[in-house]
Amino acid sequence: MQDEQPPAGPDVTGETVPDWWPHAAEFPQWHVWRGVCGLVYGRRPRTSPPVVVRAKDAADLRDQISRVERKRA
């Protein structure tokens, strides 16, 4: 999830593409990763105080990031 480009090539399956990729273009300034406990985290670099959100899946994380972005606007 933290790579900037999705995997490509003949070996790519639905399982190798992170579930965050459909939302990555909406929030290019966010870094997203999956934690060891299975939660998905998002961080917006260069913010003070640091902005970090977490969710159970990519769709929920997208909603939380949207809320943060609306508050910042």
N, CA, C and O atoms as a GROMACS GRO file, in nm:
protein
  292
    1MET      N    1   0.080  -0.119   0.000
    1MET     CA    2   0.000   0.000   0.000
    1MET      C    3   0.084   0.126   0.000
    1MET      O    4   0.036   0.233  -0.037
    2GLN      N    5   0.207   0.114   0.040
    2GLN     CA    6   0.288   0.235   0.046
    2GLN      C    7   0.364   0.259  -0.084
    2GLN      O    8   0.425   0.364  -0.099
    3ASP      N    9   0.364   0.164  -0.177
    3ASP     CA   10   0.429   0.185  -0.306
    3ASP      C   11   0.351   0.288  -0.386
    3ASP      O   12   0.231   0.305  -0.368
    4GLU      N   13   0.421   0.358  -0.474
    4GLU     CA   14   0.356   0.462  -0.551
    4GLU      C   15   0.289   0.409  -0.677
    4GLU      O   16   0.199   0.475  -0.730
    5GLN      N   17   0.328   0.294  -0.726
    5GLN     CA   18   0.267   0.236  -0.845
    5GLN      C   19   0.218   0.096  -0.812
    5GLN      O   20   0.284   0.022  -0.739
    6PRO      N   21   0.101   0.058  -0.864
    6PRO     CA   22   0.054  -0.077  -0.839
    6PRO      C   23   0.140  -0.178  -0.914
    6PRO      O   24   0.201  -0.144  -1.015
    7PRO      N   25   0.144  -0.300  -0.866
    7PRO     CA   26   0.220  -0.401  -0.938
    7PRO      C   27   0.162  -0.422  -1.077
    7PRO      O   28   0.041  -0.409  -1.098
    8ALA      N   29   0.248  -0.455  -1.171
    8ALA     CA   30   0.203  -0.478  -1.308
    8ALA      C   31   0.275  -0.598  -1.365
    8ALA      O   32   0.382  -0.637  -1.316
    9GLY      N   33   0.218  -0.657  -1.467
    9GLY     CA   34   0.281  -0.769  -1.534
    9GLY      C   35   0.194  -0.892  -1.533
    9GLY      O   36   0.084  -0.891  -1.477
   10PRO      N   37   0.242  -0.999  -1.595
   10PRO     CA   38   0.160  -1.119  -1.608
   10PRO      C   39   0.134  -1.190  -1.475
   10PRO      O   40   0.038  -1.268  -1.465
   11ASP      N   41   0.217  -1.166  -1.374
   11ASP     CA   42   0.200  -1.233  -1.245
   11ASP      C   43   0.104  -1.162  -1.152
   11ASP      O   44   0.082  -1.208  -1.039
   12VAL      N   45   0.046  -1.050  -1.196
   12VAL     CA   46  -0.042  -0.972  -1.110
   12VAL      C   47  -0.180  -1.036  -1.104
   12VAL      O   48  -0.240  -1.068  -1.207
   13THR      N   49  -0.227  -1.056  -0.982
   13THR     CA   50  -0.362  -1.107  -0.962
   13THR      C   51  -0.437  -1.009  -0.873
   13THR      O   52  -0.378  -0.913  -0.823
   14GLY      N   53  -0.564  -1.032  -0.852
   14GLY     CA   54  -0.643  -0.947  -0.763
   14GLY      C   55  -0.590  -0.947  -0.622
   14GLY      O   56  -0.612  -0.852  -0.547
   15GLU      N   57  -0.518  -1.053  -0.584
   15GLU     CA   58  -0.465  -1.062  -0.449
   15GLU      C   59  -0.338  -0.980  -0.430
   15GLU      O   60  -0.306  -0.943  -0.318
   16THR      N   61  -0.264  -0.950  -0.539
   16THR     CA   62  -0.139  -0.877  -0.526
   16THR      C   63  -0.158  -0.726  -0.532
   16THR      O   64  -0.068  -0.652  -0.493
   17VAL      N   65  -0.273  -0.679  -0.580
   17VAL     CA   66  -0.301  -0.536  -0.586
   17VAL      C   67  -0.364  -0.493  -0.454
   17VAL      O   68  -0.469  -0.546  -0.418
   18PRO      N   69  -0.302  -0.400  -0.382
   18PRO     CA   70  -0.357  -0.356  -0.253
   18PRO      C   71  -0.497  -0.300  -0.267
   18PRO      O   72  -0.529  -0.237  -0.368
   19ASP      N   73  -0.581  -0.322  -0.168
   19ASP     CA   74  -0.720  -0.275  -0.175
   19ASP      C   75  -0.732  -0.123  -0.168
   19ASP      O   76  -0.841  -0.070  -0.190
   20TRP      N   77  -0.625  -0.053  -0.139
   20TRP     CA   78  -0.629   0.093  -0.133
   20TRP      C   79  -0.619   0.157  -0.271
   20TRP      O   80  -0.660   0.272  -0.287
   21TRP      N   81  -0.566   0.088  -0.372
   21TRP     CA   82  -0.538   0.148  -0.502
   21TRP      C   83  -0.656   0.219  -0.567
   21TRP      O   84  -0.633   0.321  -0.632
   22PRO      N   85  -0.780   0.172  -0.556
   22PRO     CA   86  -0.889   0.248  -0.618
   22PRO      C   87  -0.906   0.389  -0.562
   22PRO      O   88  -0.962   0.476  -0.629
   23HIS      N   89  -0.858   0.413  -0.441
   23HIS     CA   90  -0.872   0.543  -0.376
   23HIS      C   91  -0.745   0.627  -0.379
   23HIS      O   92  -0.748   0.744  -0.342
   24ALA      N   93  -0.635   0.570  -0.422
   24ALA     CA   94  -0.505   0.638  -0.415
   24ALA      C   95  -0.502   0.768  -0.494
   24ALA      O   96  -0.439   0.865  -0.450
   25ALA      N   97  -0.567   0.773  -0.608
   25ALA     CA   98  -0.566   0.895  -0.691
   25ALA      C   99  -0.641   1.010  -0.625
   25ALA      O  100  -0.610   1.127  -0.651
   26GLU      N  101  -0.738   0.979  -0.540
   26GLU     CA  102  -0.813   1.084  -0.470
   26GLU      C  103  -0.730   1.154  -0.363
   26GLU      O  104  -0.751   1.272  -0.334
   27PHE      N  105  -0.636   1.081  -0.305
   27PHE     CA  106  -0.558   1.133  -0.192
   27PHE      C  107  -0.409   1.107  -0.215
   27PHE      O  108  -0.348   1.031  -0.140
   28PRO      N  109  -0.350   1.169  -0.317
   28PRO     CA  110  -0.209   1.140  -0.347
   28PRO      C  111  -0.112   1.188  -0.239
   28PRO      O  112   0.001   1.139  -0.232
   29GLN      N  113  -0.154   1.281  -0.155
   29GLN     CA  114  -0.066   1.334  -0.051
   29GLN      C  115  -0.062   1.246   0.073
   29GLN      O  116   0.014   1.274   0.166
   30TRP      N  117  -0.143   1.141   0.078
   30TRP     CA  118  -0.149   1.052   0.194
   30TRP      C  119  -0.064   0.927   0.171
   30TRP      O  120  -0.058   0.873   0.060
   31HIS      N  121   0.002   0.881   0.278
   31HIS     CA  122   0.074   0.754   0.278
   31HIS      C  123  -0.014   0.653   0.350
   31HIS      O  124  -0.060   0.680   0.462
   32VAL      N  125  -0.038   0.540   0.289
   32VAL     CA  126  -0.128   0.439   0.344
   32VAL      C  127  -0.054   0.307   0.358
   32VAL      O  128   0.025   0.270   0.271
   33TRP      N  129  -0.078   0.236   0.467
   33TRP     CA  130  -0.018   0.105   0.488
   33TRP      C  131  -0.109   0.020   0.575
   33TRP      O  132  -0.196   0.071   0.645
   34ARG      N  133  -0.088  -0.112   0.568
   34ARG     CA  134  -0.162  -0.205   0.651
   34ARG      C  135  -0.072  -0.244   0.769
   34ARG      O  136   0.043  -0.284   0.750
   35GLY      N  137  -0.126  -0.231   0.889
   35GLY     CA  138  -0.053  -0.268   1.009
   35GLY      C  139  -0.054  -0.418   1.031
   35GLY      O  140  -0.127  -0.491   0.965
   36VAL      N  141   0.028  -0.463   1.126
   36VAL     CA  142   0.040  -0.605   1.152
   36VAL      C  143  -0.089  -0.664   1.208
   36VAL      O  144  -0.112  -0.785   1.196
   37CYS      N  145  -0.173  -0.582   1.269
   37CYS     CA  146  -0.298  -0.631   1.326
   37CYS      C  147  -0.411  -0.632   1.223
   37CYS      O  148  -0.523  -0.672   1.255
   38GLY      N  149  -0.383  -0.590   1.098
   38GLY     CA  150  -0.483  -0.592   0.993
   38GLY      C  151  -0.552  -0.459   0.969
   38GLY      O  152  -0.623  -0.444   0.869
   39LEU      N  153  -0.533  -0.362   1.059
   39LEU     CA  154  -0.592  -0.230   1.036
   39LEU      C  155  -0.517  -0.159   0.924
   39LEU      O  156  -0.400  -0.186   0.899
   40VAL      N  157  -0.586  -0.067   0.859
   40VAL     CA  158  -0.526   0.015   0.753
   40VAL      C  159  -0.503   0.154   0.812
   40VAL      O  160  -0.593   0.211   0.875
   41TYR      N  161  -0.384   0.208   0.791
   41TYR     CA  162  -0.346   0.338   0.845
   41TYR      C  163  -0.321   0.436   0.733
   41TYR      O  164  -0.276   0.397   0.625
   42GLY      N  165  -0.349   0.562   0.758
   42GLY     CA  166  -0.317   0.668   0.664
   42GLY      C  167  -0.251   0.783   0.739
   42GLY      O  168  -0.290   0.816   0.851
   43ARG      N  169  -0.149   0.842   0.676
   43ARG     CA  170  -0.076   0.954   0.737
   43ARG      C  171  -0.055   1.060   0.632
   43ARG      O  172  -0.021   1.031   0.518
   44ARG      N  173  -0.076   1.184   0.672
   44ARG     CA  174  -0.049   1.296   0.582
   44ARG      C  175   0.081   1.361   0.627
   44ARG      O  176   0.084   1.426   0.731
   45PRO      N  177   0.188   1.345   0.550
   45PRO     CA  178   0.318   1.402   0.587
   45PRO      C  179   0.314   1.554   0.593
   45PRO      O  180   0.230   1.619   0.532
   46ARG      N  181   0.407   1.608   0.668
   46ARG     CA  182   0.428   1.752   0.681
   46ARG      C  183   0.307   1.825   0.738
   46ARG      O  184   0.274   1.935   0.692
   47THR      N  185   0.241   1.766   0.835
   47THR     CA  186   0.132   1.834   0.904
   47THR      C  187   0.170   1.851   1.050
   47THR      O  188   0.242   1.769   1.107
   48SER      N  189   0.123   1.957   1.108
   48SER     CA  190   0.149   1.983   1.249
   48SER      C  191   0.019   2.029   1.314
   48SER      O  192  -0.036   2.133   1.277
   49PRO      N  193  -0.030   1.953   1.408
   49PRO     CA  194   0.021   1.826   1.459
   49PRO      C  195   0.006   1.716   1.356
   49PRO      O  196  -0.070   1.730   1.260
   50PRO      N  197   0.078   1.605   1.374
   50PRO     CA  198   0.071   1.496   1.278
   50PRO      C  199  -0.072   1.446   1.259
   50PRO      O  200  -0.147   1.434   1.356
   51VAL      N  201  -0.109   1.418   1.135
   51VAL     CA  202  -0.243   1.368   1.104
   51VAL      C  203  -0.231   1.221   1.067
   51VAL      O  204  -0.169   1.186   0.967
   52VAL      N  205  -0.291   1.135   1.149
   52VAL     CA  206  -0.291   0.991   1.126
   52VAL      C  207  -0.431   0.940   1.152
   52VAL      O  208  -0.493   0.976   1.251
   53VAL      N  209  -0.481   0.854   1.063
   53VAL     CA  210  -0.612   0.791   1.082
   53VAL      C  211  -0.595   0.641   1.064
   53VAL      O  212  -0.499   0.596   1.002
   54ARG      N  213  -0.689   0.564   1.119
   54ARG     CA  214  -0.685   0.420   1.102
   54ARG      C  215  -0.827   0.369   1.084
   54ARG      O  216  -0.923   0.431   1.129
   55ALA      N  217  -0.838   0.254   1.018
   55ALA     CA  218  -0.970   0.197   0.989
   55ALA      C  219  -0.958   0.046   0.970
   55ALA      O  220  -0.848  -0.008   0.959
   56LYS      N  221  -1.073  -0.019   0.967
   56LYS     CA  222  -1.073  -0.164   0.950
   56LYS      C  223  -1.056  -0.207   0.805
   56LYS      O  224  -1.013  -0.319   0.779
   57ASP      N  225  -1.089  -0.118   0.709
   57ASP     CA  226  -1.072  -0.151   0.567
   57ASP      C  227  -1.049  -0.023   0.486
   57ASP      O  228  -1.058   0.088   0.539
   58ALA      N  229  -1.020  -0.040   0.358
   58ALA     CA  230  -0.985   0.073   0.271
   58ALA      C  231  -1.102   0.170   0.254
   58ALA      O  232  -1.081   0.292   0.248
   59ALA      N  233  -1.223   0.119   0.244
   59ALA     CA  234  -1.339   0.208   0.225
   59ALA      C  235  -1.360   0.296   0.349
   59ALA      O  236  -1.390   0.414   0.336
   60ASP      N  237  -1.347   0.238   0.467
   60ASP     CA  238  -1.361   0.315   0.590
   60ASP      C  239  -1.248   0.417   0.603
   60ASP      O  240  -1.271   0.529   0.649
   61LEU      N  241  -1.127   0.378   0.564
   61LEU     CA  242  -1.014   0.471   0.568
   61LEU      C  243  -1.039   0.589   0.475
   61LEU      O  244  -1.010   0.703   0.510
   62ARG      N  245  -1.091   0.562   0.356
   62ARG     CA  246  -1.124   0.670   0.262
   62ARG      C  247  -1.221   0.768   0.325
   62ARG      O  248  -1.204   0.890   0.312
   63ASP      N  249  -1.323   0.718   0.392
   63ASP     CA  250  -1.420   0.806   0.458
   63ASP      C  251  -1.353   0.890   0.566
   63ASP      O  252  -1.382   1.010   0.577
   64GLN      N  253  -1.266   0.830   0.644
   64GLN     CA  254  -1.198   0.906   0.750
   64GLN      C  255  -1.104   1.012   0.693
   64GLN      O  256  -1.097   1.123   0.745
   65ILE      N  257  -1.034   0.978   0.586
   65ILE     CA  258  -0.946   1.075   0.522
   65ILE      C  259  -1.030   1.190   0.466
   65ILE      O  260  -0.990   1.306   0.477
   66SER      N  261  -1.143   1.159   0.406
   66SER     CA  262  -1.232   1.264   0.353
   66SER      C  263  -1.274   1.360   0.464
   66SER      O  264  -1.275   1.481   0.444
   67ARG      N  265  -1.309   1.306   0.581
   67ARG     CA  266  -1.348   1.390   0.694
   67ARG      C  267  -1.234   1.482   0.738
   67ARG      O  268  -1.256   1.600   0.765
   68VAL      N  269  -1.114   1.428   0.743
   68VAL     CA  270  -0.997   1.507   0.782
   68VAL      C  271  -0.974   1.618   0.681
   68VAL      O  272  -0.949   1.733   0.718
   69GLU      N  273  -0.982   1.585   0.554
   69GLU     CA  274  -0.959   1.685   0.448
   69GLU      C  275  -1.064   1.795   0.452
   69GLU      O  276  -1.032   1.911   0.429
   70ARG      N  277  -1.190   1.761   0.481
   70ARG     CA  278  -1.295   1.865   0.490
   70ARG      C  279  -1.268   1.957   0.608
   70ARG      O  280  -1.291   2.077   0.598
   71LYS      N  281  -1.220   1.904   0.720
   71LYS     CA  282  -1.188   1.987   0.836
   71LYS      C  283  -1.071   2.080   0.808
   71LYS      O  284  -1.068   2.194   0.856
   72ARG      N  285  -0.975   2.032   0.730
   72ARG     CA  286  -0.857   2.113   0.698
   72ARG      C  287  -0.890   2.224   0.600
   72ARG      O  288  -0.819   2.325   0.597
   73ALA      N  289  -0.994   2.209   0.521
   73ALA     CA  290  -1.028   2.308   0.418
   73ALA      C  291  -1.085   2.436   0.474
   73ALA      O  292  -1.118   2.528   0.399
   0.00000   0.00000   0.00000
